[in-house]
Amino acid sequence: MSAIPATEDEERGSGAATRDRVPVPGGIRPAGPVGPPRGAWIVLVLAVIVGAGAGVGSIVFRWCIQAFTRLLSGHSDYAASPGAANPHVPWLGPYFVLLAPVVGGLLYGPLVNRFAKEARGHGVPEVMLAVAQRGGRISPKVAVVKTLASALTIGSGGSVGREGPIVQIGSALGSTLGRLTGAAEGRMKLLVACGAAGGIAATFNAPLAGVFFAMELILGTFSAEAFGATVLASVTASVIGRAAFGDNAFLNLPGFHVGHLSQYGLFALLGVVAAVVGVGFARFLYVIEDVCDRLWRGPEWLRPAIGGLALGLVLLALPQMYGVGYPVLQRATEGGYAAGFLLLLLAGKMLATSLTIGIGGSGGVFAPSLFIGAMLGSAYGIGVHQLLPGSAGAVGAYALVGMGAVFAGAARAPITAVVILFELTGEYSIILPLMLAVVLATAVSRLLSHDTVYTLKLRRRGIDLEGPVPGAPLGAQHVGTVMEPLPAPLPATTPLADAAGLLSRSGHGALPVVDGAGAYVGVVTARAVAEALAEQPDAAPATVARLAEPPAAVTTDQPLAQALHTLLAAAGGGVPVLDAERGRPVGWLSHQGALRAVHTTA
């Protein structure tokens, strides 16, 4: 994904960024007062406004869910009373669940099909696409349509979560404010991320998780400006959310502790198993969607209603699948179900969520992944407790770790997984095994699948977030066709003073470095040499060997769009291009060379 652009002074050029600086001992520092530029203050103010809008949007969204749930099921949360009759139609008994999804589908199906087709599904991939390839532009009507469609889906029994809708709602608000204020593309993307952070923070009472969700999944990059803006939006939304819903943890769990070191091995194994389940959930989700696509031949606006009959059959067999299912999740963490029934609930959630999305429902997959993880972790905990009763520990601890690990396996967002589980439960004692399982789940997931539950939806539509926008003049070429001749490399024994002179005359901000045998070592940048000379003018080592670092590999057969991400992250003015087979530098890729590709293909 593209990085957040520099501040306005930096965007105007290097002269604006350096003309007010004077040399001082130890380096170059600003001559005047230090503080954010005027443009940064505007972004911070807009972030607060977006956060407030996302906070209010989350209140409206949750109120709509509660209203539609009471209207269509007769209960505030039917999953807390599975199998009960609807007091509005008591003569139907528990069979009302056959009709509730049909009624909901008749309401939200035409709404989505007529006004905002992008409101269908789980929402986060559409926001990721808007940030990566559409300049952060999201239609303002998405916020309204997504609110109503998702609330109707969940209220009528759809087994999906709230996070995807609120991310799309908050992001649409941020994008709309960006357009109204004439924000540049980089600022627009940042405001979209602020809306996503605010939505997560207010909905789940998790301000830190909102920040990391936005930066890790939506922006795909970390910067001081992005962090500051998303924190402001998240805090603002959290304050509003807590004023409406109270400052309560998502789950009320007893205290856990790791009593035996052997438990870390059990948690590690759970992380590996959770990765397989998380990847399997992502694949199964789209398998069911493909089946629904092949079976349905009628108008799209009617698809949710007809498909609601199939969902109703699932709800009749497993009424615990009605809606998000937080009461069931809570009971599982408390050890309220047998292992066999937990596995049945796990499979039922996969089917119910996939079917809800497949028939055209609107809702998120984050809460279902937590649900699946809790069922997996609880069943796993019961199993190891029977095998190792003296050292296994509490079953609830495995449920909590399973929640984070399955989400990490499905979404590959380890920082978000750790932070959000800590905030949702307020349980710090489990942080070490949680981190262990989440990291292992992320690593195993990467080995099993190239895509996540979010990016797989886009790739199935032929969209690669790391690639160029279809039809873009830059990005489809291979690096080998646009690279420049390789600059003369520096021997690793080159003194720093000599390297400074060679770098200043080379026309590049960096040069490759080779060892005595001529093997490629890495790249040394003019900035690294200048800092070394300024900080340690007479100290050893006096050669470039210690300063040479290899950047991420760019090869001749790599698409230019992927190489641009490495080029943007490079500290110098370019990166070496390596031979795909031997791994030796054969050319040089610079920003100017990439831009020349546009002229060549025009």
N, C-alpha and C positions, 0 to 999 in steps of 0.2 A: 504494500500500500504506500501511497505517497506520504512524504513527511510533511510536518507542519512548517510553513514557510517562516522565514526570519521576520523580525520586527520591521516596521516601516523604514527606519533609518538604514537598516541593512539592505532592504530591498532597493533603496535608491542608489546603491553602489558602494564600493569600498572606500571612496573618498568621504562620503557622508559618515561612514562608520569610523573613520580614523582621523578626520581633520581636527577634532577637538581633543586629541590625545597627545601627551608629551612624554618623552622618555624619562624614566626615573630609575634609580638603582633597583635591580631585581626584575625589571620588565617594563612594559608600557601600560600606563593606567590613564583613565580619563582625567582631563584637566579640570573639568567642572563638576558640579554635583552629580552623584550617581543616583539613578532612578529609572524606572521604566519610561519608555517614550510615550508620547501622547496616545498613539494608536493602541498601546497595550492597556492603558486605562480604559479606553472605550470598550475593548474586548471584555475586560473584567466586569464592567457595568452591564454589558449585554449578557454575560454569563449568569449574573445574579437574576436578571429578568427571565432568562430561559429557565433557570432553576425554579423560580417562583411559578412559572407557567406549568412546568412539569409536575410540581408539587400539587397544584390545584387540579391538574389533569388526572393525577393518580387518585385524588379524592373522588372526583366525578366518576372515574372508571370503576373504582371499587364499589361505589354506591350503585352504579348500574348493574354490576354483577350481583350484588345482594338483592336488588329489586327484581331482576329477572329470575334469579334462583327461587325467591319466595313465590313469585307469580307462577312459575312453571313446575315447581316441585312441592310448594307448600311448606318448605323448610328453609332455615337460614343457610344450612349446609347439609345436603341430603346424605353426603358420605358419612356424616356422624350418626345417621339413623338409617343404615342400609336396609332395604326391604320393607320400610314403612310405607303406608298408603299416603296419598296426597290428600290433605284435608279439604281441598277445593273440589275434588272428585273422589270421595271415599269409596264409592261403589266400584271403582276400577281396581282398588287394592294396589299391590305393587306393580300391576301391569301398566300403570300410567307411564312408566319409563319407555314403553314402546312408542308412545305418541309425543312425548316431550321433545325429543330431537327432531321429529318431523315438523312440529309447530315452529321450533326455533329455526330450522332450515328454510321454511317458507318465508320467514321474516328477514333473515340476514342474507339469504341467497340472492334475491333480486337487488338488495341494497348494494352488495359488493359488486355484482356483475354490472350494475348501471353506473355507479359513481366512482369506484376505486378498486379495480381488479387487483392492485398491488396489496390491498388489505387482506387478501386471502393468504392462508398459511401462517407460518410462525414469525414473520416480520423482521427478524434480525438480519437474514441474508439480504433483504431489500435495502436496509440501512447501510450495510457493508458495501453493497454495490453502489449506492448513491455517493458514498464518500470516496470510494476507489476510482470510479469512472464517470461520475456525473456531476462532479463539482459540488457535492453536498446538496443538490436540488431535490427536494421532496415536495410533492403537492400538498398544500395546506388542507385539502379536503380529506387526506388520509387520516388526519388526527380524529376527525369526527366519525368517519366511516369505521375506522378501526375500533374506536371506543364502543360503538353500538354493536358491530358485528362480533367482536370478541366477547363482549358481555352477554350477548344472546347465545353464542356458542357454549360458553361455560355454564350459563344459567339453565340451558336446556339439556345439560348432561354431557357436553363435549369434554373429553378427558385431556384437557390441555392446561397450560399455565398462564400466568399473568405477565411474566417478564417480557416476552416477545412483543405483545401488544403495547405495553407501556413504553418500551424502548422505541417503537415506531411512532407512538403518539408524541413522546417528548422530542424525538428527532425531527418530526414534522414541524413542531412548534419552533425549534431552533432554526430550521431551514427557512421558515416563513419570516421570522424576525431578521435573519440575515439578508433576505431579499428586500424587505421593507427598508432596511438601513443602508442598502447598497454595499454590503460587505464584499470584499474580494473573495476569491474562491477558497484560499487557505483559511480565512476567517469563517467562511460559511461552513466548511468541514468541521472546524472546531466548535462552532455553535451547535451543529448536529450532535457532536459527541457530548456536549454539555447537556443537551436534552435527554440523551440516553442515560447519562450518569444521574441526572436528577430524577428520572423516572424510576430507575432501579433503587435509588436511595430512599425515595419517599414510599415506594410500594413495599419494600422489604425492611424498612428501618435499618438500612445498611449503607451509610454514607461512604465508607472506604471502598466497599465492594462496588458501588456505583462508579467511583473514579477508575478503578482498575478494569472493570468491565468495559468502560468506554475506551480506555487507552489500549487495552490488550486486544479487544475484539473489534471495536469500531474503527479506531484510528490506526491500530497496528504499529504504533510508534510512541516513544516517550520523549517529552521535552519539558523544559521548565515552564514555558508558556502554557502548554496543553495541561500540564498538571495543575497549575494555579487556577486556570479557568474552570476546569472540571471539578476541582475541589470547591470552589465558590458555588457553582451550580448545585453540586451534591449537598453541601451544607444547607443552602437555602431551601432546597426541596425537602431535606430531612426535617428541618425545623417546622415546616408547614405540615408534613406528614405526621410528625409526632404530636403536633397540636390537635390533629383530627383523630388519630388512632391510638395515641399514647406511646410511651417509650417502653415497649414490651418486646422481649425476645421472640423470635419466630417459633422456637420450640422450647419447652420447659423440660430440661433434662437433669437427672441427678448428677452429682459430681463423679467424674471418672479419674482414674489414675492407672498408670502402667506399673503393675506390681512385680513383674518378672521381665528380665531382658529378652526372654524367649518370645514374648508377645510381639516384639518388633518384627521378628521373622514372620509371625502370623499376619501382621498388618501388611508387610511387604507382599506376601502371597495374595492377600486380598486385593492389593493394588493391581497386580497382574491380572487376576480374574476380572476385576472391575473394568479394566481396559478392554478386554474381550467383549464383555457385556455392553459397554458403551459404544464400541464400534459396531457391534451387532445390532444395537438399537437404531443407530443411524442408517445402516443398510436396510433393516427391516422396514423402517419408516417409508423409504422410497420404493421398496418392493410393493408394499400395499398401495402406495399412490399410483404406481404403474398398473397394478391390477384394476384399480378403480377407473383409471383412464381408459383401459382397454374395454371394460365392461359397459361404461356409460356412453350412450350415443344420443342422448337427448340434449335439450338446451341447458347451458351451464347454470342458469339461475334456479333451475329445478333440481339440480344434482344434490345439494345438501339435504333437501327434504326427502327424496327417495332413498338416498344413502343413509338418512337418519333411521330408517327401518332396521338396517343391519346393525347400526350402533345401538339401537334400542334392545336388540336381542342380546348383545354383549352386556348391557346394563342390567337386563333382567337376570342373566346368569350370575353376574358379579356386580351388584349395586354399589360396591365400594369404589367402582370406577367413575361414578357420577361426579363431574366437575373436577376441580384440582386435586382433591383428596387429601388435604392436610390432616384431618382427624385420623385417617387411616395411617398416615405416615407417623404421626405422633404415637399412636398405639403400638406400632411396630417397633419403634425405638424403646418403648417401655417393656418389650417382651410379651406383648399381648396375643401373639399368634404362634401357632405351631410352624415348624420349618416347612412342612409340605404345603401348608396354606400360603405361606410367604412366597414360595416359588410360584404358586398359582397366581397370586396377586401380581408378581413381577411379570409373568407372561401376559396376564390380562391387561396390565397397563401398557405394555408394548403394543398389543393389538388395539386397545381402545384409543390410544393416542394416534397411532398410525391411521386408523380408520377415520377418526375425526378430521385429521389433516387431509386424508385422501379424498373424502367426499366434498371437500371445499370449505371446511371449518376454519376458523380464525383463532389462533392461540399459540402460546409459546411451548417450547420443548425443554426449557430449563427445569421447571417444576416436575414434569414427568421423569426427567433424568434423576432428580433428587429422590423421587418416589421409588424408582427402580433400584437406585443405589441403597436406599434404606431397606428394601425388601431383601436384596442380595446380602447386605451386611448383616442383617438380623439372622437370616438363615445360616450364613457362614458362622456367625458367632455361636448360634445354638449348636452347630455341628462340632466346632472346635471345643466348646465347653463340655460336650459329651465325651470327646476324645481325651481332653486334657483338663479335667475339672479343677485341678489344683492351681493351674497357671494361666488359664485362658482369659480370665477377667470378665468384665461385665459385657453382656450382649449388646447393650445400647452403644457402647464405644465402637463396636464394629459397624453398627448401623450408621453412625455419624461419619465414620471414615469411608464407608461404602458410598454414602451420598456424594462426598467430594470427589472420590476416585472415579465413579461412573461419569459424573459431569466432566471431569478432566479428560477421561477417555473419549467421550463423545465430542467435546468442544475444543479440546487441547488448549485450555486457558488455565494453566496451573496456578498463577498468582491469584486470579479471580476465584478459583475453586477454594483455595486455602482461606482467603480473606472473607469470602462470603459465608462459608460454613462457620467460621469463628464469630462473625457478626450475627448470623441468624440464630445462633444458639447461645452465644455468650460464654461458651465453654472453652477456656484456654488450656486446661490440663491435657487435652487430647491433641494439642497442636503439633507435637513432634511426630507421632504416628500418622497424623493426617498429612503432614508435609511429605513424609516418606512414601505413603501410598499414592498420593497425588502425582508426585514426580515420576514414580515408576509407571503409573497408569498413563501419563502423558508420553513417556518414552516408548512404551509398548504399543500405544495407539499409533504413534508415528511409524513404527515398523509395520503395523498391520494395514494402514490406510494412508493414502496421500491426502485425503480430504477429511474435513470435520463434518459434523451434522449440519453446520451452517453453509460451508463452502460447497458441499456436495450438491446441494439444491441448485446452486448457480452453475456448477460445472455440467450438470445434466442439461442445462439450457445452453451449453456452449460458451459459458462465460468464465474466464480465468482472471481472478482478481489481480494476479501478478503480471498478467499480460496486458497488451494494449487494448484500447477500446476498438471494437470492430470498425474497420475503415479508417483508423487513425493513420496519419502519414508517417509516424515514427513508432517503431517498436517491433514490427513483424520481421525486420531484416535480421540476419545472423551477424554476430559480432565480427566474424572474419571478413565480411564484406565492407565494413566501415572503419576498421581499426587503422591506426597510423603505424609508421615504422617504429620499431622499438628503440627508445633512446639508448645511448651508450651507457651500459650499467656501471655502477661504482663497485670496485673491489671492497670486500668487507674490511680491509685494513686501511682504507682511506681515512686520513685524519679529518677531524671535524672542520677545521679551518679550510682545508682544501675542498671538502664536500660542500661547504657554504658557497665557495666561489663557483664550483661546477653547477650547483643548483640554480644560482642566480643567472648564469649564462645559458641554461638549458632551455628556457621557455616553458618548463614544466614545474609544477609545484611539488613533484616527487620524482624519484628515480629508482629503478630496480637495483638491487644489491646482489652480488655473486661472491661465493667463497673462493678459496685458492684453487679449487678444482674446476671452477667455472659453473658450479651448481647454483641454481636460483635459491636465494635465502629469503628475500622479502622485498619490501619497499621502504625507503627512508624519505620522509617529507621535509620540506624546507622549514616548516614550523617546528618539527622535532629537533632539527639541528640548531635552529635559532634559540630555542628554549634551553638546550643543553649548553650552548656557548654562553648564554646570559647567566645561567644559574651556576655553572661550574666551569668557568673559563680556563682554569689550570688543572682541573682534577681529571683523573683517569676514570673510565677509559676515554681515550682521545680519538677513537675511530668510530665509524658508523655501524660496526658489527652489532653493538648492543641496541642501537636505535631501529634496526631493520625489523619490520613486522610484516608478515604476509597478509594481505587483505583477503576477503572471501574470493574464492576462485572464480575467474571469468574465463571461459574457454571459447575457442573460435566458432564452435557449432552451437553456442548458446544464443537464444533469441535476444535481441537488443533490449526488449522491454524488461526482461529479468535482469540483465546486466546493469540497467540504469539504476536499479535499487542499490546495487553494490557501489556504483559510481557516486550516487548521492551521499552514501554513508562514508565514502573515502575522505580522509583528511587532506590529501593532496589534490592536485589538479587532474588526476587520472589514475588508472589502474593498469597493470600489465595484463595482456591477454595470453593465456597459456594454451599450448598445444593439447588437444583433447586426449591424445594417447600418451605422450611422454611427460606432460606436466611441466614443460619448459616454456619460458616466455618467448613469444614469437611476434608480438606486436604491442601496441599501446592504445587504450581507449580513453578518450577525453570528451568533455562536454562539446567542444567544438567539432570533434569528429562525428559525434552522434548527430549534431544538428546538420552537418554536411550531408547526412543521409537523406534528409528531407529534400535538399536541392537536387540530389542525384536522382531520386525517384520521381520528382515533380515533372 
